[in-house]
Amino acid sequence: MNVPFQGMYQGETLECFIDRHVRPNYEFLRRCSSVIDRVVRIVHLHPRYSVSQVIKGGSLGKGTGVKGHSDVDLLVVLNDFKTVDELANQMDNILDDFSVYLSSRDGIRFVGRTPYTLQFQMMCDSGNDWHDVDLLPIIDVWSTWLFGLAGGPTKAYKEMVKKPYLRKYYAKCLCKLQIEFVKSRPCRVKDLIRLIKYWNKTEGVCIVKKSFRVSIFIETNDTNCFFCDITGKMEKSNIAYKVIGICLNL
């Protein structure tokens, strides 16, 4: 009899399979935590920028990491810019400055960059392996003021409509809300997200293009499952529902 997932043993329960083969183990999480602590300390000491906080993002921040496929994503919240327009206008300079600054530190080697992130590797404390790190400079667009009557996500969403050329910058700045939403879900839901991501990667079925779209899935009835991305666009996925069915029934 064929097993439903690659790497699963005959007769193995789904819980045992997830724990053994899908969830990141303690040692991996410990190494990631060590890398994150080192990057946070270094970033806070940048001589040119005032760093409010560094937020652990990506699958590790949401608690949906998959063993062997979880990089370290860090959102660096800067105090130096008041608007997303300012951030966008200065992004190239910000990335250049952080690139030069981080290059001066031991145990860091650069991989590349995108218009929004620096991509580098940091050596673990053990000195035996390297961890991939993505660093994203952002500003706080989620906080409110005037007793909660001004600012916040509502204002950010309105600005995204008025200024479509800044939507990707706003999306990066709003990642904190994605992280908090998924992080607060029950463990069983997060294991389901892990399993779908694992299945998507090992089978190459390409259910979705972005992992966050896996995280926000909406079961609408007994036969269909929909994924919803940050823009609110929904797409149907009967394949994904079959995986969900396996998770709920095994």
Secondary structure by P-SEA (a helix, b strand, c coil): cccccccccccccaaaaaaccccccaaaaaaaaaaaaaaaaaaaaccccccccccccccccccccccccbbbbbbbbbcccccaaaaaaaaaaaaaaaaaaaaaccccccccccccbbbbccccccccbbbbbbbbbbccccccccccccccaaaaaaaaaacccaaaaaaaaaaaaaaaaaaaccaaaaaaaaaaaaaaaaacccccccaaaaaccccccccbbbbbccccbbbbbaaaaaaaaaaacc
